[in-house]
Amino acid sequence: GEDLLNMSAALSWPDSIKSVVPLRRRTWNVLGVGLEFAPCIVLYAIAFEWCYRTSGNPYSKAIAFEAARNAAKAGFNATAGVGFAQASFADDEDEDEDGPALVPEFKGGAATPAGAVGGGVFNATEIADKMHTAERSLPNPLLPDFWAVLALAGVVVLNSLIWFIQRWSIHVRARVQFTKQGSLEAGAYAHITPHAHQGAAEIVKIESSKGVAGQVLKHVMYQRQKYEIDEAGMVVSELAMPVGLPMRVYASHCGFATEKEMRDAVAKYGNNSLHIELPSFSAAFKKQILGPVPVFQFFCASLWLMDEYWKYSLFQLFSICMYESSTVFGKIKNMQALRGMKKAGQPIKVHRLGKWVEVTTESLLPGDILSLTKGEGELTVPCDALLLRGTAVVNEAALTGESCPMMKEAFTGDGASAEEPLEVEKAHRVHMLYGGTVVMQHTPPATSSGGLESPDGGCICYCVRTGFSSSEGKLVRMIEYSQEAVLSDAKEVLALLFLLLLFAIAASWHVMEKGLREGKRSQYELVLRCVLILTSVVPPELPMQTAVAVNAAVFTLFKAAVFCTEPFRVPFAGKVTHALFDKTGTLTTDKLVCVGTWSAGTPPEADPATLANT
């Protein structure tokens, strides 16, 4: 145990994630069922045996109770030899909340050797027929004892909770289904936890492949990002791109020289694509409907359905499905908007195997030498590239919000500057073209400057980062995995729910105690009432009511010319005390046109003066 802790402490991972824990799936299972359900299997056997053993007891007790009660009311004269009880029905003197109850009355007849009750004997079949005729409630002949049924229901609830909690909490699933180990081994798993508001934790499988020298290369895929694992399984690092090398290495590079280098680069980096697969509606709906809130709502609706409020229950179930469907449609729509950031592949010239060839932008690899040429249409930079020859003017508003065009110059340094490592985001930013930015114009390099010459008059660039590792890819991942609900005042909410739960427990205790004392309702009805009281602490309609309120607030904001991109933050807007706005370039574009002005002293609600009168 201590050695395992020391080895886990020696693990290292990049700053972009919070923690990495190596796991191995537990092998203890029976017929594919994990042993976490073993206690439930034993409890199921005990509960079913109890139900089987007590099956029919409530029915027999009900028949005997009715016979004994009516035999006492009939005033049997045991000394007169009255033995056979023939049941007829009359109004009971005791009226309950539902009105006068019909109870069987007995008249004397010939004595038979049936079971004696209160000095007489009775015919159970005839009593049951009379009770059904009088529409009196009678337990099912196969119904077990109340406590046996309650025990079986408790086992079902326990089994469901074990399954659902493992689905709702990744940490519980990691503790139950996996065991910790000292290093990240091929075929095992890694429990990766991100920083706050950067997505959800996941348990991902460690993949492996053969390297050039026959060594085992291990990696994991998390949030569309590839993380490499060293041979010892102790160091996790982001996919190594050709960043941080001396500047002279980039200046002298002429592209891939052999087919083997290209194949190794394809295996390591993959395609230069921001492809995001859209989940099917059925899969997304299943994931949404199995969340904690919908499951709680379905549970409450089933309780009302058992209490004969079937119209209300069916309407509630329909409302839940419609609400969750709208949520799923919204998520799919957001995914489609992210897919819209992906640009279609365009032909581009790259220098490979000592010559210029044409490939698509999706086939670009880190280490490629490419030629960027702005034609008649708009040219979007397909990757993060270092400008080696030529100049360009780019619009980086898509990444930085800065509407002012930026001038990019080729790296021409020598001497000490040639030995400096490449800093993509800082020192050498003026030489970098970032993926997703738009080239407004470019100047091809002079033919007398030496080095590679562009075949189409474009700028010569070195491909540094591609795919989701590029600047555009990081932005897409940030948008996709930061869309999570924000928890606020969790302690206050839990304290309020605990207070309401205390009142609900007190009310349930009172209902159960009074109901058992009066005996007007069955034990099943009393338990159902108590459970309904407990679940009413959190009304199942609350999520739908909150959604309606949020939608109304978003519509009101829209009418006020305020567009809300994250509606789930609206309920917390009431706590806002300060509002901070970024510089103008973030909120506007470079395509604004002045249509009028306001002079000093003009009321804000007045129309602006036209440019002709200014």
N, C-alpha and C positions, 0 to 999 in steps of 0.2 A: 503494500500500500504506500509506504513512504517513498520507495523508488519510483512508483508510478506518479506520485505527486511531483517529485523532482523532475522527472522527464517531461511532464505536462508543463511545468513552469519554464522549461528550457525552450518550449515552442515559441516561434516568432512569426509575426504576420504583419502585413502592411498597415499603415495608419488609416486607410480607407475603410477598414472594418474594425469592429470592437473586440471580437474574440473568436478564436477557433478552438474547438474541442474535438479530438479524435475519438471516434466511436466504432464499436463493432456490434452488429446485430446479435442479440441473444439467440441461441440455438434451441432453447427449450420451448417446444411447441408440440402439440398432439394433433395430428391430422390437419395441420395448417392453422390451428387455433393456439394463440399464445397462452402461456401459463398464467398471464395476468387474469384470465377468465376462469382459471381452475377453481377458485373459491365459489364462483357463480355456478359452475357445473355441480359441485357438491351441494350447494344450497338448493339448486333446482331439484336434485334428486330427493332431498329431504322434504321440500315443499310439495312435490308431486305425490310422494308417498303419504304425506299427511292429508292431502286433499283426497286421495283415493281411499284412505282408511276412514275418513269422516264423511264420505259422500252419502247423501241422503239423510244425514242426521237432522238438519234444520226442518226438512219436510216431516219427518216422524215426530219431532218435537211440536211442530205447529198443529198437527192432527191431534196429538195427545192433549195439548193445551186447550184447543177449542172444545174437545170432548169433555175435559174436566171442568172448564168454566161453565158450559151449558148444562152439564149434569148437576152442578151445584145450583144453578138458577131454576132448573126444572123442579127442584125439591123432591128428589126421589124418595120414595118410601121403601126403604130396604126391607122392612119387616113384612110388607105386603107382597114380596116376591117379584117386584118389578125388576126386570133384568135387561130387556132389549131396548135400546135407545133409538127411537126414530126421530130424525132431525127435521124440524121445521124452523122457519126464520121469522124473527120479530125484531122490533127496534130495541137497541140497547139503551138503558137508562143513562149511561155515561156518554155524553157527547164530546167528541174531540173537535179540533179546529176545522175538520173537513165536514162536520155535520154528524148526524146520528149514524152509528155503525150498525150493520145487520149482523146478528149473531144467531146461531142455531139454538132452537129450543127443543127439548126432548120430551117425548110422550112415552108412556109405558107400553110395553108389549111383552111378547113371550120371551122368556129367558133363553139365551144361547150361551154357549161356552166361549164367547169371545173375551178379549182382554177386559178386565174390570178397571173402572176409573171412578173414584169417589163413591164406591159402594155399588156401582153398576158396571155394565159392559158396553162396548161400542163397536160399530162397524166402520172401519177407517175409510173404506172405499166410498160408502154412502155419504159420510161426512164430507169427504173431499168433493164429491159431485155437488152436494148442496152448497158448499162454499163457493164453488165456481159459478153455480147458478146465481147466487147472490152477489157475484162480482167482488168477492172478498179476495185480497191478495194472499197467495199461497206460494211458498218457495218452490223452486224447481225440484222435482224428485231426485235429481242427481247433484244438487248443490251441496258442496262440502261445508264444514263449519266456517264461521266468519273469520276466526283467527288463522285458519289454514289458507283461506283465500287472500287475506291481508298479507300473510307471509310470502305467498307466491307473487303478489303484486310488488312487494318490497324488493324481491330478488330481481324482477324484471326491471324495476327502476334503477337498481344498483348496477345491473349489467349494462343498461343504456348509458348511465352516467360514465362508467368506465370507458365505454367506446367513444362517447362524445367528448369527454375531457381530453382524451388523447388526440382527438381531431382539432379541438379548440386551442390547446396549449402545446406548443412545440417542445417546451421544457419538460412537461410531464411525459410526452411521448419519448423524449430522449432518455429519461430516467427509467421508464417502464420497458421499452422495447430494445434498448441498447445498453451496452456497458462501456465505460471509459477505458481507453488504452493509452500507452505511452507515446506512440508515434502514428503518423498518417501512413497507412499501408495501402497498397493497391487492393481494390475490391472492398475495402472498409468504407466508412462514412466520416464526414466532417460536419460538425454542428457549428454553423457560421452565424454570428450575431452582428448585425450592423449597428451603427450609431443611431441615436434618436432621430426620428423623422426621416430615415433613409431606407425605408422598407421594413420587411419582416424577416425574422430569423428563419433559416431553413436547414434541413438535414440533407446534404447532397452526397452522392456517391463519388468515390475517388476513382477516376478513370486512369488507364495506363496504356502506353504504347511503346514500341521499340524505337530506340534512338539510332543514330548513325553508326555508333560503335557497338551496338547490341545492348546498350544499357536500357533499363526500364525508366521511362519518362512518365511521371505522375502529374495529374492536374485535376482541378475541379472547376465546374462552371457554376457561377453564382451571379444572379442579376445580370445575365448576358455578358458577363466578364469572365475571362479565363484566368485562373490563378495557378501558377506552377508550384510544384512541391519538389524539394531537393531529394536526392537519393536516400538520405537517412530518414526522411519523413519528419524533419524537425523545423524546416523553414518554409513558409508560405509567402510567395511574392507575386505581384501582378505580372502579367505577361510581359516579358522583357522586349521592349521595342528598341531600335537603334537610336537611343537618346543618351546624351552625356558623353559621347565620344569626342575626341579632339576635332576641332573644326577642319583641320587639314585632311582628315579622313573623308569627310563629306565632299570637300572640294576636289579630291583626286579620284573619287569613286566613279566608275563607268557602268554601273548596273551589274546584273547577274552574268557571270562568265560561263557557267556550266548548267546543264539540265539538272544535275543533282542538287545544286544550290537552290534552284527554283522549286524542286519537289519538296525539299526540306522546309523551305519558307511557306509553301502552301499548307503542309501538314501542321506547321507551328502556328501560323497566323490566320489561316482560313480566308474566306472571301471578304472583300471590302464592301460590306452590305450592312444596312441598318434595318434588316428585315425583322418585323415583329409579327408573329403568328396570332391571328385572331381566334380566340376560343369559340367553340360552338355555343349557341344559346343554351342547349340542354346541359352541357358541362358547366357553363357559368351559372345557370339557374340552380343546378344541384349543389354547387359549392355555396351559393348564396343562401339557399333554403335550409342548409344544414348548419347555419351559424347559430350562436347562442340565443339571440333574440327571436328569430323565427321558430326555433324548436320550442322555446318557452311559450310562444303564442299558440302553437299547435297543441301543446299540452293543455293549456287553459281551455282552448276551444273543445278539445275532447272531453274535458270535465263537464263543461256545459252541455255537451251532447249526451253524456250519461245522465244528466239531470233533466232530460226530456225537453231542453230548450234547443231543439234541433234546427229551427228556422234561424235563430240568432247565431248558432254555431256555424251553420253552413255559410251564412253571410259573412261572418268573421273570417272563415277559412278562405272564401273567395277574395275578400279584401286583402288578406295577407299575401296571397299569390299574386294579385295584381300589383301590389306595392313592391314586392320583391322583383317582379318582372320588369317594372319601370326602372328599378335600380340597376338591374342587369343590362338593360338597353342603354342606360346612361354610361355604364362602364365600357361597353363595347363601342359606343360612339367615341369615347375618349381614346380608346385604343386605335380606332380608325383615324382620328386626328393625328396621333403620333405616327401612324404609318404614312400619313401625308407628308411628313418631313423627309421621307426616303425619296431620293431622286432616282429617276430611271437611269439605267446604265447608258453611258455615252461613249463613242469611240475616242480613243486617246492614243498618242504615240509614246512608246516606252523604248528604252535602249536595253536590249537583252541579247546575250550571246554575240556581242560585238556589232550589232546592227539595230536600226530602228524598225520596230514592228508595231502593228496596230492591235490593241486589245480594248476591252470595255473597262470602264472605270471600276466595275465590280471585281475585276481580276487584278487590280493593283496590289502590290505587296510591299511591305516596308523594305527599303533597300533599292527600290526601282528608281531609275532616272527617267523622268517624264517631261513632256513638252506641253505647257499650258498655252492654248491659243484662244483668244476671244473672237468668235465669229460674229455673224449678224445677230444671233440671239444672246440670251443671258448666259454667262459662264459661271457655274458654281464650282468652287474648289472641291474636288472629290475626296481629299484626304489632308492631313496636316503635312505640309511640305516645306522644306528649306529652299529658299530662292538662291540659286547658284549663279545664274547669268540672266541679265535683263532686269527690268523694273516693272512694277504693277501698282495700280491704284484699286483698292478693294473697299467694299462696304461691309463692315463687321457688325452691323446693327443686329443681325440675327443672333449673335453670340453675346455682345456686350451692351446692346441698346444704344451705342454711340452712332448717331446719324451722320457724323462728319466722316467723309472718306479718309482712308489711311494710305499713306505712301509707303510702299515696300521696296527695299533696295536689296540688291544681291550682295552676298558676303564677298568682300574683296580683300580681307585682312591677310597679312602675312607676318612673319616673325613671331612675336609673343602671342599675338591674338590668334594665330593659327593653332596654338597649343591649348587654347581655352576649351573647356568642355561645353557642349551645346546646352544652353538653357532655353527651353522652348517658351516658357511663360515670362521670362524676366529679361536677361541681358540681351538676348538675340531676338527679341520680339519683332524688331523692325525688319528682320530677314525672314520671318515666318509667314506662310500663308495657311490659314486655319480652315479645316473642313467646314462647309456650310456657308462660308462667306462668299460674296459675289465680286467677281473681277469686273470692274467698270472699264478699265483700259489697261493696256500693257505695252511695253516697249521691248522689242526683241533685242538680243545682245548684238553687238557689233561683230561682224565676221572676222575682224582682225584681232579680236581679243583672245583668240586661242581657245583650246578646249573643244568640247563637243559642240557641234552646230545643230540647231533645231531644223528638222526637215520641213516644218510648216510655219516657220517664223514665230514660234512661241518662246516663252520663257523656260529656261532649263531649271528643273527643280529636283530635289531629292525627297522621295516619299519617306516620311518619318513615322507616322502613325496612321492606322487604318481602322475601319469598322467602329465598334463601340469603344475602342481605345482612343479614338480621335476626339477633338474638342466637341464636335457635333454629336458624336456618340455618347460622350459623357453627359451632355446636356439632355439628350433623349432619355438616358437612364435615370438622371436626376428627376425629370418630370414624371416618368413612369412609376418610380418607386417611392416618391415623396407624397403620393396621394393617399394618405391614411388619415383616419379619424384622429382628431386632437382631443385628448382627455384633459379636462379642466375641473378643478375642485373635486377630485376623486375622493378625498378624505371626507369632505362635507357631504357628498352624495351617499357614501357608505354609512356615515353616521345617521343621516336621515332615514335611510332604509332600515338600519338596525332599530331605530326608535319605532318606526311603523311596524316592524316585525314583532316587537314586544307587545304592542297593542293587539296585533293579529293573533298572537299565541294566547293572550289572555282571553280574547273573544272566542277563540276556538275551544279553549278549556271550558268556558262557561256553557257554550252550546252543547258540547259533549256531555258534561256533567248533568245538565238539566234534561237533555234528551234521554240519557240512560235512566234517570230517576223517574221520569214520567212514563217512559215506555211506549210513547205514541208513534215513534219512528223506529225503523229497523237500524241495526248497527251500520249497515252499508250506507244508508242515507245520511247518518250522522257523520261518518268519516268523510263522505263526499262533501258535505257542507263545510266541515272544518278545513279540508284541503282548499276549497274554493275561497274561504276567508284568507288563508295564508297566501295564496297566489294573487289575491286582490291587492296586496301591498304594492306590487308593481303592475298597474293595469296593462293588460295585453294590447289595448288600443293606443297606448302612449306613443310607440314608435310611429304609427300612422298619423296620429295627431301632430307629432313633432314635424313629420314630413310635410303635412299640409301647411303648418305655420311657416316652415322654412321656404316653401315654394311661394307662399304669399309675400314673404319678405323679399325674395329675389325678384318677384314681379314688380313690387313697389320700387325697388332700387332701379330696375330696368326703365320704368316710367320716368325716373328722375335722372336718366342718362348715366347710370352707374352699372357697369357690367360686372357681375360676380362670377369669378372663375372657379371658386371652391365653395359651393353653397353650404357644406357641412361646417364651415367656420362661422356661419351667421349666428347660431345660438350663443356664441361667446363674444359677439360684437358689443353687447351691452357693458362689458367690462373694460372696453377700450378707453383709455384716458389721454393717449397721445397718438398722433398720426404723423408718420414721417414719409416724405416724398423724395424720390430720387431726382437726379438732374433731368432737365427737359428732354434730353436725347433718349431717355428710356421710355418716356411716355408718348413721344411723337415720332415723326419720320422726317426725312429730308424732302418730302413732297408736299409740304404745307403751302397754301396760297393765301396771302393776306387779302381779306375781303372788306375790311373796314377798321375803324379805330374809335376809341373812346377818349374824349378829352378830360382833363382834370376837372372834377366837380360834376361830371355827368353821372346821373343815377345808374347804378349797375343794371337795373331792369330796362333801361332805355336801349333802343336799337343802335347799333354802331353806325357812325357816319361813313359814307362811302369814300373810296379813295379819291374820287374826283372833288369832293368837298373838304378834303383834309389839308 
